[in-house]
Amino acid sequence: MKESVKNLLHGTRQAVTVTVVLMLICGLLFPCLLTGLSALIFPNQAGGNLITVNGQTVGAKYVGQEFTEDYYMWSRPSAYHYNVYTEGENGKQYYRDETEFPGLGSGSNNYAPSNPALTERVEADIESFLEKNPEVKREDIPTDLLTASGSGLDPHISPESAEIQIPRIVEASGLSEDTVRDIVRNNTDGKFLGIFGEETVNVLMVNIEIAQKMDLI
């Protein structure tokens, strides 16, 4: 009996010791080591790829923002409006479309193609786009300007979606067409290794350059 109790205590002590040691190694030492190495080797990426203009942080390179002004390039639709909100007089927070802001989030509505809410949302986006871009035909609007990404925070659009917005941006911003095209070109990423993925345009980076050219920031 005493031997059994002794063995039980010994086994329990070993289990607790191993658990504590592994928690310290895997839960503290290893994360701290990786965090330290990443901050040393990749300081910008470890810091969230933050973008600073004139000493002020204006965004993160790989997190999109919602732009509605005509002189800015527009992003893809987002179920979370890229978490851009304003403060109401009652102290509550609201998206720009005046719906209540529920807090930071990401994702999409995951509507089925048969869901009337999806059709309603896409139709509204088409009408809004055509109103601001009257020279564009309905059938020429690129698909990614009407579909949300899985995260709802993707800052990228296709080169076609950027191209179709250039006339509106030129007219509203007062910048020359060559200037806007140069800005888009500067912020276009090619395929990885020249063969993987697709070319993309970073909307946030484009709009920061537009704002700088217009002396808005």
Backbone as CSV, one residue per row, in Angstrom:
resi,resn,N_x,N_y,N_z,CA_x,CA_y,CA_z,C_x,C_y,C_z
1,MET,0.830,-1.205,0.000,0.000,0.000,0.000,0.865,1.256,0.000
2,LYS,1.856,1.260,0.902,2.757,2.405,0.957,3.528,2.564,-0.344
3,GLU,3.891,1.426,-0.936,4.643,1.465,-2.195,3.793,2.062,-3.309
4,SER,2.495,1.715,-3.322,1.591,2.247,-4.352,1.435,3.754,-4.228
5,VAL,1.291,4.205,-2.955,1.169,5.645,-2.720,2.444,6.363,-3.138
6,LYS,3.565,5.752,-2.845,4.862,6.327,-3.197,4.999,6.460,-4.712
7,ASN,4.587,5.385,-5.412,4.664,5.410,-6.878,3.720,6.469,-7.462
8,LEU,2.539,6.589,-6.837,1.567,7.582,-7.302,2.114,9.002,-7.142
9,LEU,2.703,9.265,-5.980,3.267,10.591,-5.721,4.431,10.883,-6.658
10,HIS,5.244,9.863,-6.911,6.389,10.016,-7.807,5.915,10.330,-9.232
11,GLY,4.898,9.587,-9.691,4.365,9.825,-11.033,3.718,11.196,-11.157
12,THR,3.003,11.585,-10.097,2.357,12.903,-10.111,3.401,14.016,-10.153
13,ARG,4.460,13.842,-9.346,5.525,14.842,-9.305,6.203,14.958,-10.679
14,GLN,6.443,13.847,-11.328,7.053,13.871,-12.655,6.148,14.580,-13.668
15,ALA,4.837,14.280,-13.595,3.890,14.880,-14.539,3.817,16.394,-14.347
16,VAL,3.761,16.824,-13.079,3.690,18.257,-12.793,4.973,18.953,-13.227
17,THR,6.123,18.301,-12.945,7.412,18.887,-13.321,7.531,19.057,-14.827
18,VAL,7.169,17.995,-15.572,7.235,18.055,-17.035,6.296,19.135,-17.566
19,THR,5.092,19.230,-16.990,4.116,20.232,-17.433,4.647,21.649,-17.227
20,VAL,5.211,21.899,-16.037,5.740,23.240,-15.735,6.914,23.580,-16.645
21,VAL,7.818,22.608,-16.836,8.986,22.848,-17.693,8.559,23.146,-19.131
22,LEU,7.631,22.343,-19.655,7.157,22.559,-21.022,6.421,23.894,-21.160
23,MET,5.657,24.265,-20.115,4.974,25.558,-20.156,5.980,26.702,-20.223
24,LEU,7.055,26.596,-19.454,8.070,27.644,-19.462,8.800,27.704,-20.801
25,ILE,9.119,26.520,-21.352,9.855,26.486,-22.615,8.972,26.915,-23.791
26,CYS,7.798,26.262,-23.903,6.924,26.504,-25.064,6.055,27.749,-24.915
27,GLY,5.699,28.080,-23.679,4.791,29.205,-23.484,5.466,30.514,-23.173
28,LEU,6.759,30.466,-22.803,7.453,31.707,-22.441,8.772,31.886,-23.199
29,LEU,9.703,30.944,-22.995,11.028,31.105,-23.586,11.000,31.110,-25.111
30,PHE,10.295,30.133,-25.706,10.254,30.036,-27.173,9.575,31.258,-27.808
31,PRO,8.379,31.682,-27.344,7.771,32.895,-27.909,8.647,34.134,-27.725
32,CYS,9.282,34.263,-26.561,10.154,35.421,-26.335,11.351,35.399,-27.279
33,LEU,11.889,34.208,-27.523,13.018,34.076,-28.435,12.619,34.470,-29.855
34,LEU,11.469,33.939,-30.312,11.008,34.262,-31.655,10.674,35.750,-31.792
35,THR,10.032,36.310,-30.758,9.688,37.731,-30.783,10.944,38.587,-30.852
36,GLY,11.938,38.220,-30.059,13.194,38.973,-30.060,13.922,38.871,-31.379
37,LEU,13.982,37.661,-31.951,14.663,37.480,-33.231,13.945,38.213,-34.359
38,SER,12.601,38.130,-34.363,11.849,38.810,-35.420,12.001,40.315,-35.326
39,ALA,12.016,40.850,-34.093,12.194,42.288,-33.919,13.586,42.725,-34.339
40,LEU,14.558,41.827,-34.196,15.937,42.141,-34.563,16.177,42.005,-36.064
41,ILE,15.649,40.914,-36.649,15.911,40.627,-38.069,14.898,41.311,-38.983
42,PHE,13.619,41.313,-38.573,12.563,41.911,-39.388,11.793,42.948,-38.564
43,PRO,12.409,44.047,-38.189,11.755,45.009,-37.289,10.475,45.608,-37.852
44,ASN,10.448,45.892,-39.152,9.253,46.505,-39.749,8.078,45.537,-39.756
45,GLN,8.338,44.318,-40.199,7.272,43.315,-40.242,6.781,42.959,-38.841
46,ALA,7.713,42.841,-37.881,7.331,42.499,-36.517,6.492,43.593,-35.887
47,GLY,6.691,44.826,-36.342,5.932,45.950,-35.812,4.602,46.160,-36.487
48,GLY,4.249,45.265,-37.429,2.947,45.360,-38.094,2.958,46.127,-39.397
49,ASN,4.152,46.354,-39.980,4.262,47.097,-41.246,3.522,48.432,-41.177
50,LEU,3.719,49.143,-40.075,3.048,50.423,-39.896,3.604,51.472,-40.852
51,ILE,2.715,52.333,-41.335,3.097,53.384,-42.276,3.040,54.721,-41.553
52,THR,4.145,55.436,-41.570,4.229,56.721,-40.894,4.464,57.833,-41.903
53,VAL,3.666,58.890,-41.818,3.806,60.054,-42.685,3.919,61.293,-41.808
54,ASN,5.001,62.024,-41.991,5.245,63.237,-41.196,5.155,62.972,-39.694
55,GLY,5.700,61.813,-39.296,5.734,61.486,-37.889,4.445,60.929,-37.323
56,GLN,3.435,60.748,-38.169,2.142,60.239,-37.709,1.837,58.904,-38.373
57,THR,1.438,57.925,-37.577,1.070,56.615,-38.123,-0.301,56.714,-38.778
58,VAL,-0.370,56.349,-40.057,-1.619,56.492,-40.811,-2.228,55.155,-41.212
59,GLY,-1.548,54.068,-40.916,-2.119,52.768,-41.265,-1.081,51.667,-41.231
60,ALA,-1.516,50.475,-41.589,-0.629,49.322,-41.711,-0.695,48.847,-43.169
61,LYS,0.439,48.532,-43.731,0.530,48.261,-45.169,-0.416,47.166,-45.637
62,TYR,-0.630,46.162,-44.814,-1.421,45.014,-45.258,-2.808,44.949,-44.615
63,VAL,-3.269,46.075,-44.094,-4.637,46.166,-43.567,-5.323,47.316,-44.288
64,GLY,-6.400,47.011,-45.018,-7.074,48.024,-45.811,-7.847,49.025,-44.969
65,GLN,-8.274,50.086,-45.612,-9.119,51.097,-44.989,-10.259,51.434,-45.941
66,GLU,-11.332,51.973,-45.390,-12.482,52.322,-46.230,-12.319,53.751,-46.746
67,PHE,-12.374,53.896,-48.071,-12.264,55.207,-48.707,-13.531,55.471,-49.508
68,THR,-14.124,56.645,-49.327,-15.365,56.979,-50.026,-15.249,58.242,-50.867
69,GLU,-14.206,59.053,-50.633,-14.040,60.284,-51.402,-13.728,59.967,-52.866
70,ASP,-14.218,60.806,-53.763,-14.046,60.554,-55.187,-12.585,60.614,-55.624
71,TYR,-11.762,61.400,-54.924,-10.366,61.548,-55.339,-9.478,60.421,-54.821
72,TYR,-10.048,59.508,-54.050,-9.302,58.337,-53.598,-9.699,57.106,-54.394
73,MET,-8.802,56.134,-54.424,-9.122,54.839,-55.018,-9.967,54.061,-54.017
74,TRP,-10.965,53.363,-54.517,-11.867,52.619,-53.642,-11.400,51.181,-53.469
75,SER,-11.633,50.671,-52.272,-11.271,49.292,-51.943,-12.416,48.345,-52.300
76,ARG,-12.209,47.075,-52.029,-13.268,46.086,-52.208,-14.311,46.270,-51.107
77,PRO,-15.512,45.752,-51.309,-16.526,45.813,-50.245,-16.028,45.076,-49.001
78,SER,-16.485,45.498,-47.835,-16.102,44.854,-46.585,-17.301,44.788,-45.657
79,ALA,-17.568,43.610,-45.131,-18.678,43.444,-44.190,-18.437,44.243,-42.922
80,TYR,-17.179,44.559,-42.643,-16.819,45.305,-41.432,-16.355,46.723,-41.753
81,HIS,-16.551,47.161,-42.992,-16.169,48.516,-43.402,-14.724,48.826,-43.012
82,TYR,-13.892,47.794,-43.034,-12.478,47.945,-42.671,-12.304,48.536,-41.270
83,ASN,-13.314,48.365,-40.414,-13.291,48.855,-39.033,-13.132,50.374,-38.942
84,VAL,-13.545,51.079,-39.981,-13.518,52.546,-39.951,-14.849,53.032,-39.377
85,TYR,-14.790,53.840,-38.316,-16.017,54.294,-37.664,-15.873,55.739,-37.190
86,THR,-16.986,56.329,-36.820,-17.003,57.692,-36.277,-17.751,57.686,-34.947
87,GLU,-17.506,58.705,-34.156,-18.175,58.845,-32.857,-19.438,59.688,-33.021
88,GLY,-20.580,59.173,-32.552,-21.826,59.920,-32.600,-21.965,60.848,-31.406
89,GLU,-22.940,61.754,-31.467,-23.161,62.696,-30.373,-23.576,61.996,-29.081
90,ASN,-24.167,60.817,-29.240,-24.608,60.063,-28.064,-23.505,59.190,-27.468
91,GLY,-22.291,59.336,-28.003,-21.166,58.565,-27.491,-20.998,57.213,-28.152
92,LYS,-21.973,56.803,-28.963,-21.883,55.524,-29.656,-21.027,55.666,-30.926
93,GLN,-20.573,54.532,-31.399,-19.719,54.504,-32.594,-20.511,53.943,-33.771
94,TYR,-20.293,54.549,-34.966,-21.053,54.151,-36.150,-20.123,54.026,-37.357
95,TYR,-20.486,53.044,-38.218,-19.823,52.978,-39.511,-20.231,54.208,-40.322
96,ARG,-19.562,54.413,-41.442,-19.878,55.576,-42.268,-21.262,55.499,-42.898
97,ASP,-21.817,54.291,-43.009,-23.170,54.174,-43.551,-24.221,54.328,-42.454
98,GLU,-23.769,54.750,-41.251,-24.612,55.061,-40.103,-25.158,53.843,-39.378
99,THR,-24.701,52.636,-39.731,-25.035,51.460,-38.936,-24.090,51.395,-37.740
100,GLU,-24.545,50.775,-36.651,-23.764,50.787,-35.421,-22.514,49.927,-35.531
101,PHE,-21.432,50.440,-35.027,-20.147,49.732,-35.027,-20.111,48.777,-33.842
102,PRO,-20.047,47.454,-34.091,-20.117,46.480,-32.997,-18.784,46.195,-32.323
103,GLY,-17.707,46.751,-32.854,-16.372,46.476,-32.327,-15.474,45.921,-33.412
104,LEU,-14.177,45.897,-33.155,-13.221,45.427,-34.153,-13.523,43.992,-34.561
105,GLY,-13.444,43.736,-35.857,-13.722,42.392,-36.338,-13.167,42.189,-37.732
106,SER,-13.255,40.978,-38.207,-12.847,40.651,-39.576,-13.689,39.479,-40.047
107,GLY,-13.682,39.267,-41.344,-14.459,38.174,-41.907,-15.420,38.679,-42.959
108,SER,-16.353,37.860,-43.344,-17.331,38.235,-44.366,-18.708,37.728,-43.953
109,ASN,-19.723,38.129,-44.690,-21.091,37.696,-44.384,-21.363,36.254,-44.790
110,ASN,-20.536,35.727,-45.694,-20.692,34.346,-46.155,-22.087,34.073,-46.718
111,TYR,-22.623,35.037,-47.454,-23.922,34.828,-48.085,-23.818,33.780,-49.181
112,ALA,-24.824,32.925,-49.295,-24.916,31.988,-50.414,-25.325,32.767,-51.664
113,PRO,-24.968,32.287,-52.852,-25.349,32.982,-54.080,-26.859,33.200,-54.196
114,SER,-27.641,32.351,-53.546,-29.102,32.456,-53.614,-29.680,33.428,-52.594
115,ASN,-28.822,33.979,-51.725,-29.302,34.861,-50.661,-29.679,36.228,-51.237
116,PRO,-30.918,36.675,-51.055,-31.350,37.979,-51.580,-30.524,39.142,-51.034
117,ALA,-29.994,38.987,-49.816,-29.186,40.054,-49.217,-27.919,40.292,-50.023
118,LEU,-27.345,39.222,-50.600,-26.155,39.365,-51.435,-26.488,40.123,-52.710
119,THR,-27.568,39.740,-53.342,-27.998,40.433,-54.566,-28.267,41.902,-54.299
120,GLU,-28.925,42.180,-53.188,-29.244,43.564,-52.824,-27.977,44.380,-52.603
121,ARG,-27.007,43.801,-51.900,-25.756,44.502,-51.619,-24.971,44.768,-52.886
122,VAL,-24.869,43.754,-53.769,-24.117,43.910,-55.019,-24.785,44.943,-55.919
123,GLU,-26.101,44.904,-56.021,-26.820,45.863,-56.859,-26.611,47.292,-56.360
124,ALA,-26.625,47.452,-55.038,-26.401,48.777,-54.456,-24.982,49.266,-54.762
125,ASP,-24.009,48.361,-54.690,-22.626,48.738,-54.988,-22.456,49.090,-56.461
126,ILE,-23.141,48.355,-57.332,-23.070,48.656,-58.764,-23.625,50.042,-59.053
127,GLU,-24.787,50.339,-58.495,-25.411,51.644,-58.731,-24.548,52.776,-58.185
128,SER,-23.976,52.566,-57.025,-23.106,53.581,-56.423,-21.867,53.810,-57.275
129,PHE,-21.293,52.723,-57.796,-20.091,52.849,-58.622,-20.403,53.554,-59.938
130,LEU,-21.504,53.185,-60.571,-21.869,53.791,-61.849,-22.200,55.271,-61.688
131,GLU,-22.762,55.635,-60.554,-23.095,57.043,-60.313,-21.835,57.904,-60.255
132,LYS,-20.782,57.367,-59.645,-19.540,58.115,-59.516,-18.589,57.915,-60.694
133,ASN,-18.870,56.900,-61.501,-18.024,56.607,-62.666,-18.926,56.455,-63.891
134,PRO,-19.555,57.540,-64.341,-20.584,57.456,-65.389,-20.083,56.951,-66.738
135,GLU,-18.774,57.032,-66.957,-18.243,56.575,-68.244,-18.079,55.055,-68.291
136,VAL,-18.279,54.386,-67.162,-18.100,52.934,-67.077,-19.422,52.230,-67.331
137,LYS,-19.371,51.160,-68.101,-20.560,50.349,-68.342,-20.697,49.304,-67.233
138,ARG,-21.923,48.966,-66.946,-22.212,48.012,-65.866,-21.415,46.721,-66.027
139,GLU,-21.375,46.192,-67.247,-20.710,44.907,-67.477,-19.187,45.007,-67.416
140,ASP,-18.647,46.219,-67.384,-17.199,46.391,-67.361,-16.626,46.519,-65.949
141,ILE,-17.484,46.565,-64.928,-16.982,46.677,-63.558,-16.289,45.364,-63.173
142,PRO,-15.016,45.413,-62.803,-14.301,44.184,-62.422,-14.968,43.491,-61.229
143,THR,-14.924,42.183,-61.234,-15.601,41.384,-60.220,-15.123,41.687,-58.811
144,ASP,-13.815,41.937,-58.643,-13.308,42.108,-57.275,-13.778,43.411,-56.634
145,LEU,-14.304,44.355,-57.420,-14.868,45.569,-56.827,-16.274,45.331,-56.276
146,LEU,-16.820,44.137,-56.544,-18.169,43.809,-56.085,-18.181,42.646,-55.101
147,THR,-17.033,42.040,-54.875,-16.952,40.894,-53.977,-16.010,41.207,-52.815
148,ALA,-16.391,40.803,-51.624,-15.569,41.040,-50.440,-14.546,39.922,-50.273
149,SER,-13.403,40.255,-49.692,-12.409,39.232,-49.404,-12.839,38.450,-48.166
150,GLY,-12.188,37.326,-47.918,-12.548,36.504,-46.771,-12.338,37.217,-45.449
151,SER,-11.301,38.060,-45.369,-11.006,38.767,-44.120,-11.797,40.061,-43.984
152,GLY,-12.212,40.640,-45.115,-12.863,41.936,-45.084,-11.891,43.060,-44.808
153,LEU,-10.588,42.763,-44.811,-9.559,43.763,-44.501,-8.475,43.829,-45.575
154,ASP,-8.670,43.135,-46.670,-7.662,43.055,-47.734,-7.469,44.423,-48.390
155,PRO,-6.235,44.952,-48.437,-6.002,46.262,-49.040,-5.789,46.224,-50.541
156,HIS,-5.829,45.034,-51.131,-5.471,44.895,-52.546,-6.683,44.786,-53.476
157,ILE,-6.516,45.316,-54.677,-7.460,45.102,-55.769,-6.653,44.736,-57.001
158,SER,-7.348,44.312,-58.047,-6.667,43.939,-59.285,-6.257,45.195,-60.060
159,PRO,-5.252,45.089,-60.934,-4.878,46.231,-61.779,-6.050,46.743,-62.611
160,GLU,-6.953,45.850,-63.018,-8.125,46.260,-63.798,-9.045,47.149,-62.961
161,SER,-9.192,46.801,-61.688,-10.043,47.594,-60.801,-9.427,48.958,-60.517
162,ALA,-8.103,49.021,-60.505,-7.426,50.304,-60.325,-7.554,51.155,-61.581
163,GLU,-7.363,50.529,-62.726,-7.409,51.245,-64.005,-8.761,51.902,-64.248
164,ILE,-9.824,51.195,-63.921,-11.158,51.703,-64.225,-11.535,52.907,-63.354
165,GLN,-10.803,53.114,-62.263,-11.083,54.235,-61.366,-10.251,55.483,-61.668
166,ILE,-9.249,55.349,-62.509,-8.330,56.459,-62.776,-9.025,57.711,-63.309
167,PRO,-9.944,57.614,-64.281,-10.606,58.843,-64.763,-11.305,59.622,-63.650
168,ARG,-12.005,58.922,-62.748,-12.686,59.610,-61.646,-11.686,60.287,-60.717
169,ILE,-10.607,59.585,-60.403,-9.600,60.130,-59.496,-8.940,61.368,-60.101
170,VAL,-8.632,61.312,-61.388,-8.001,62.446,-62.071,-8.902,63.675,-62.014
171,GLU,-10.182,63.473,-62.309,-11.126,64.597,-62.322,-11.335,65.176,-60.928
172,ALA,-11.458,64.310,-59.916,-11.767,64.776,-58.571,-10.547,65.333,-57.838
173,SER,-9.365,64.819,-58.143,-8.159,65.221,-57.417,-7.448,66.408,-58.025
174,GLY,-7.642,66.607,-59.332,-6.911,67.668,-60.014,-5.506,67.249,-60.407
175,LEU,-5.134,66.002,-60.098,-3.829,65.488,-60.503,-3.876,65.057,-61.963
176,SER,-2.731,65.065,-62.613,-2.687,64.651,-64.006,-2.847,63.139,-64.112
177,GLU,-3.292,62.691,-65.267,-3.462,61.256,-65.477,-2.132,60.530,-65.344
178,ASP,-1.052,61.136,-65.866,0.269,60.508,-65.770,0.688,60.345,-64.310
179,THR,0.388,61.347,-63.484,0.747,61.279,-62.064,0.010,60.143,-61.379
180,VAL,-1.293,60.032,-61.643,-2.086,58.969,-61.013,-1.617,57.602,-61.479
181,ARG,-1.323,57.481,-62.755,-0.849,56.193,-63.278,0.504,55.824,-62.666
182,ASP,1.365,56.812,-62.476,2.657,56.542,-61.836,2.464,56.067,-60.405
183,ILE,1.509,56.679,-59.701,1.228,56.273,-58.319,0.742,54.829,-58.279
184,VAL,-0.164,54.498,-59.182,-0.684,53.121,-59.237,0.444,52.156,-59.570
185,ARG,1.277,52.538,-60.513,2.390,51.673,-60.918,3.367,51.456,-59.758
186,ASN,3.605,52.503,-58.977,4.529,52.392,-57.843,4.034,51.428,-56.780
187,ASN,2.732,51.222,-56.733,2.147,50.398,-55.676,1.488,49.133,-56.211
188,THR,1.979,48.691,-57.354,1.518,47.434,-57.949,2.549,46.352,-57.701
189,ASP,2.122,45.254,-57.119,3.007,44.122,-56.844,2.791,43.053,-57.900
190,GLY,3.890,42.555,-58.454,3.801,41.514,-59.469,3.596,40.133,-58.865
191,LYS,3.536,39.140,-59.709,3.384,37.764,-59.242,4.625,37.335,-58.469
192,PHE,4.425,36.508,-57.445,5.541,35.999,-56.657,6.425,35.123,-57.533
193,LEU,7.698,35.469,-57.589,8.674,34.776,-58.438,8.276,34.818,-59.908
194,GLY,7.368,35.733,-60.234,6.968,35.910,-61.623,5.930,34.929,-62.132
195,ILE,5.546,33.942,-61.297,4.615,32.916,-61.785,3.467,32.618,-60.814
196,PHE,3.657,32.882,-59.515,2.643,32.507,-58.522,1.745,33.694,-58.180
197,GLY,0.434,33.427,-58.064,-0.511,34.464,-57.687,-0.854,35.395,-58.828
198,GLU,-1.345,36.575,-58.477,-1.766,37.565,-59.458,-1.170,38.931,-59.122
199,GLU,-1.125,39.807,-60.097,-0.705,41.182,-59.835,-1.763,41.873,-58.981
200,THR,-1.333,42.673,-58.026,-2.268,43.370,-57.145,-1.821,44.813,-56.948
201,VAL,-2.802,45.662,-56.648,-2.540,47.069,-56.356,-2.947,47.329,-54.913
202,ASN,-2.041,47.924,-54.132,-2.331,48.217,-52.738,-3.066,49.559,-52.660
203,VAL,-4.359,49.505,-52.384,-5.202,50.707,-52.367,-4.744,51.708,-51.308
204,LEU,-4.401,51.213,-50.128,-3.977,52.104,-49.049,-2.742,52.889,-49.443
205,MET,-1.756,52.215,-50.016,-0.519,52.886,-50.399,-0.760,53.882,-51.532
206,VAL,-1.634,53.529,-52.460,-1.995,54.452,-53.542,-2.602,55.721,-52.966
207,ASN,-3.535,55.560,-52.044,-4.243,56.723,-51.492,-3.358,57.592,-50.605
208,ILE,-2.392,56.993,-49.960,-1.441,57.797,-49.186,-0.641,58.688,-50.120
209,GLU,-0.228,58.145,-51.252,0.525,58.946,-52.219,-0.362,60.035,-52.833
210,ILE,-1.615,59.688,-53.117,-2.545,60.695,-53.642,-2.722,61.826,-52.628
211,ALA,-2.901,61.471,-51.375,-3.076,62.480,-50.327,-1.839,63.356,-50.203
212,GLN,-0.675,62.780,-50.348,0.566,63.558,-50.281,0.671,64.520,-51.472
213,LYS,0.308,64.050,-52.655,0.349,64.907,-53.835,-0.649,66.059,-53.725
214,MET,-1.758,65.823,-53.018,-2.784,66.843,-52.857,-2.556,67.680,-51.593
215,ASP,-1.455,67.417,-50.890,-1.117,68.135,-49.653,-2.185,67.963,-48.581
216,LEU,-2.791,66.773,-48.528,-3.792,66.482,-47.506,-3.148,65.923,-46.251
217,ILE,-1.956,65.361,-46.407,-1.204,64.859,-45.253,0.266,65.259,-45.412
